[in-house]
Every structure is written in structure tokens, then in C-alpha cells.
Amino acid sequence: MRYDSDLLYRPPGEWKSYLLQCTIGCSNNKCTFCGMYKEKKFRIRPVAEILEDIDMARVYYGPDLERVFLMDGDAIIMKTEELLQILDKLYKTFHRLEKVTLYAGPKSTLSKTPEELRTLREAGLSRAYLGVESGSDQVLQFIHKGCTADEMLLAGRRLVEAGIDLWVTIILGMTGANGEGGDWEEHILSTAKMMNAMKPRHLSAMTFAPAKGTPLGEDVLAGRFEVCSADHVLEECRMLIEHLDVDPLHFTSNHASNYLPLKGGLPEDREKFLDMIDQALAGKIRLRKTLNRGI
């Protein structure tokens, strides 16, 4: 298999997937908190090369692959005809293939018509991961997400309406301890409101952890941005869970960045989650240490 570097990124849930590199880097690549693709210049690989890689994967892995993740950060930006070629080749090559997934950028998703998205779903595009981060326009602007809250909501709704399994990620603690990035309650309440309107099937709430070499990481080092305390992050998580009414919703907050691992379903696990958070705030549950990303 051919990759542009030795450092490969994929969602935690795709650890069993064959990683097929379709694009290099991220089409936005301006988010101030993210260091994943900062040294990469975004480009789309030629389809002929991607199809060759699928043949190489058939030789290397055999015919029984069940999951494929299309790298890098925004494979949905490819022309629909090219994605259809890739999907067709994958399902013809691996007859036990169950899922093909990718990261979806909001602007790239909106560049496709609802009909194109439905066609991709019918061709076997199973799931899209959408980094929403926040439902707040102020926060999205602060982190240079490259879209408005309305655009983010529309992108998510189009994926859901196309029948694509939508997995959203949001980030707790994104406004900073002193409100450098906005009002934290507005961040959480607007995010819950967006999720209730978007209705993803999965929602992962991660916690901001400064990454070395990123603008926001540099702000932390310079004292311009103060990372939220564990208790504050727990309060944000509590407020989020209280205001989510998506049913059903697979909810996780068990990433390495999270102080208190939570995993289950809403609404059935709401009271259990809230009780765990309350116990943690009372010092009755030991919290994880802060994720260190080199800062």
C-alpha cells in the first residue's frame, strides 16, 4: 500500500479498516486546534493510482476485507464519478465488504447535490465522519473552521437525508477557561440544538487538548488561551447530555482526550451518564490525566 507519510489518521472506530489514501491532507487545513495535516499540501490522488492500490490491497490482505476507510481528511471532495469508480472497484474486489467510510468536510459535502449523495450511498458509501466541533458561529470563526453554523447543519442534514450513517464529533473546552473563544454555555447549548436538528446516529464529544505546532497550541504556551479545568469540561459535558434529545443516539466521550470515559445510548443512558458526571465532580470517581500532545 502506498501512503504519503508514515503517520496515518483515521477515526478511532476504523481501527480494523483498510486505509485507502484518496486525498492527501485536508481541504481546509486552517483549524487552529488541529495539527493532523499542517505539513501537507492538499491534493487529490489520481483515480488510476487509487484503483491500483485496491489491487495491491487484494494481494496483501486477501479477498475478505470487510471495512475500508477513505483517507485523508476530506475524501468526499472528490468528483462523484471518481468516488463511484472507487466504490465499484472496492465492492467488486472484496466480496465480503460491509462498510466504506470517510471524513466529510462541510463545504465539500455541500458542493454535492442531494441526488449525488444518495447515489454515493446506493453505491456503498456507508458512513461519513463530520467534525462539527461546535454549533456556535463564534466558536467556528474562532477556530477557523471555514464554515458557518448554518452551513454545518445543512451539510449534516444532507448526509442524514441521503441515508449515510453520520458520526459527528464535537469538542468540549473549546472556548477556553476565560472565554477566549466565546461563551461556553452558548457553545454547548448551540451545539446541542444543532445536534437535535441534524439528528446524527453517532456523537462523540472530545476534549480540547493543545497540540504542538498549532496556532491554538502556541496561544496556550504564550498564555493567550487557558485550557479549561477538568471540572469545567465535566460541566460542559453534563449540560450537553441534558439538552440532547436525538433518539436514538450512540453517544461516546471516551476518547483519549476525555477525563471521564462515557459510552452508551441516549436517551436510555442519560441518567446514568449524569450520575457518573456528578460523582466525578464530587471526587468519587477518579479522572484520567490530561492528554499530552507535546505541549
N, C-alpha and C positions, 0 to 999 in steps of 0.2 A: 504493500500500500504506500501511496505517495502523499506526504504531508509537507506543508511549507515550513514547519518547525517541529521540534520535539515536544513542545508544550501545547497540549490539545485540550480544548474546553468543551464540555458538554453538561447538560443538566444532571444533577445527582441521580435522577431516576433512569438515566440512559447508560448506566454503567455496564449493562450487558449488551449494548448495541454495537454493531459495526459502525465506525465513524467514517463517513464518506465525505471527503472535502469537496464542496461545490463552489464555495466562495472563500476568499481569503480576507480575514478581518471582519470589520463591522462597517456598514454603510454610513452610520452616523459618527461613531467613534469620537464623540465630543463630551460624553458624560463625564462630569468632573470626579465622580467617585470610582469609576471603573478603570482598571489597569489591564484588562484582559487583552486588548488588541492595540494598545497605544503605539507599538513599534511596527505595526503592519499597515501597509497601504492597501486600501480596499480594492479588490478586483474580483471579477467573476471568472472562474476557470472555463476553458473551452469544453463544450459538451463532449467532444470526441475523447478528451483525456479522462473525463469522469466515467464515460462508458467503458473505457479501457480498465479503469480502476475496479469497476464492478467485476469484470472478467478476472482480474488479479485476485479479488476477494473470493471469488468462486473456487479458484485453485487453492488459495491459502486456508480458507475456513471450511470448504466443502459446501454442499448444496442445502444444508439445513439451517441456515441463518433465519432467525425469527424476528429480529429487530434491526432497524437501520436509522441512524441519526445523520441528517444532512448538515455538515459544518459549512462555514463558521457561524458568525454572529447574525446572519440575516439572509439565509438561503432563499427565502420567499421572494426576494427581489429579482430573481432570475426570470427571464421570459417564461410565460406559462407554457409555451410549446416546448421549451427546453426541459422544464420540470416534468412535463408529461412524458418526454422521451426517457428521462431518468427513472421515473416511476415504472414505466412499462418494462424497461430493462431489468430493474430490480425484481419485480414480481415474476417475470419470466425466468430469471436466473435462479431465484431462491423460492422454491415452490411451497415452503413452509413459512414464508414471510407473513408476519401478522401486523406489524406496525412500521410505518415510516414517519419520522418526526423531524421537526426543525425549530430553530429560533425564528420568530417573525418580528420584524421592525414595524412600528405603527404606520409610518409613511409608506413603506414598501407594501404593506398589506392593503392600504387604501389606493395604491396605484393599480390594483386589480379590481375588476368588476365583480359583483356578487356571483355572476354566472361563471367567471373564471375560477373563483374559489370553490364553488360547488363542483366544477369539473375536476379540479385537483383532488377534492375529497372522493369523488367517484372513482378516480384513478388510483386511490390508495394512500393519499396523504392523510395520516391518521390523527396526528396531534401537532399543535403549534404551541410553543412556549413564548409568552409575551411579557416582556419586562415592563410592567406598568410603573413600578416604583412608588407612585403617588397619584391620587386623584386631584391634587391641588395644582392649579396653574402656577401659583407662586413657587411651589417646590420644583415642579417640572422645569420652570425657567431657571431657577437657581442651580439646578444640576445639569443644565444644558441638554435636556432630553431630546430636543429637536421637534417637539410637537406640543399641541395644546391638550388640555384635559378632554375637550370635546372630540378631538381627533383620536385620542387614545381610546375613548369609549366607543367611537364608531368602528375603529379597527377591530376591537374585541368583539363587538356585536356582529360584525360581518363574518368573523371566523365561526362564531357560535351558530349563526343562521345558516352557514354553509354546511353545518354538520361536523365540523372539525373539532375534535376534543381539545378544549382550551385550558392550558395551565398558565396561570398568572403568578408572577412574583411581585411583591411589594417590599419596601424597606422601612423598617422601624428605626426611629432615631435620626431620620434624615434631615430634620430641621436644626439639629444641634441643641446643646444644653441651654444656650442663651437665645434661642430663636434666630440664629444667624441665617437659617434657610427658610424661615417662615414660622407661623404659629402652629405648634404641634397638634393642638386639638383640631384645627382646621384641616391639617394634613390627614389625620386619622379619620375624621368624620366624612370628609370629601372622598377619601379612598373607599370607605365602607359604602357610601352612596353610589360610587361608580361601580363597585362590585355587584351591588344589588341590581343595578340596571344592566350591567354587562352579562351577568349570570355565567361565569366560567364554571367548569366542572371541578377544577382544582385551584387552590390558592395557597401559595407558600409565602409566609411572612418572614423575611430575613431581617437581620440587624446590621445597621451600618457599621462597618469596620474599616478604618482608614488604610488605604493601600499605598505602598511606597511608589513614588514617581507620578502620582496623580495630582491634579490641581487641588482637590479637597484634602488629600493626604498632606500636601505641602502646607495647606492652611492650618491643619491640625498641628504640625510641627512649629509653625510660626505663631501659634496662639490665636489665630483669627477664627478658628472653629473649634468648639469644645465638644468632645464626644459625650453623648448622654450617659447618665449613670444606668446601672442595671435596673434599679427600681423604676426609673423613668421609662425605660424600654418596656418593662413589665406593665406599667400603667397604660402605655400606648397599646400594647397587645390586648389588654383587658378591654379597653374601650372599643377596639376594632371588633373583637369577638362579640361584645354586647350588641353591636349595631349591624352585624351581618345577618341578612335574612334570606340568603340564597339557599334553596332547598331542592336537591341535595348538594352539599359542598364537601369535597375532600379537602380538609384543612391541615396544613403542616407548618410548624415553626420549629423544626428540628435540624436546621442547617448548622454547620459548624460555627456560624456566627451567633447563634441564639443562646441566650443564657439559660433558658428553661425549655427543654425539648417537649413539644406538643405534637401529637399526630392523631387524627381521628376524623370524625364526620360531624358536620353541622346540619341540622340543629341538635341532633341527639346527644352530642358530647359537650354542648355549651356549658352546662352547669359543672361538669367535671373539670373542664379547662379553667373556668373562672375560679373554682375552688383551689386548683393547683396554683394558680397565679396568686391568690390571696395567701395561701400557705407560704409561698416563696417570699412574698412581700413581708410576711411576719417572721421570716427567718427560720421557718420549719422545714424548708426544702433547700438543699444545698445547690447553688447555682454553678454552672460551668464557668471557666475562666474566659476572659475576653479573647476573641480570635486575634492572633497576631499575624499581620500581613507584611511585616517588615518595617513598621513604623516604630 
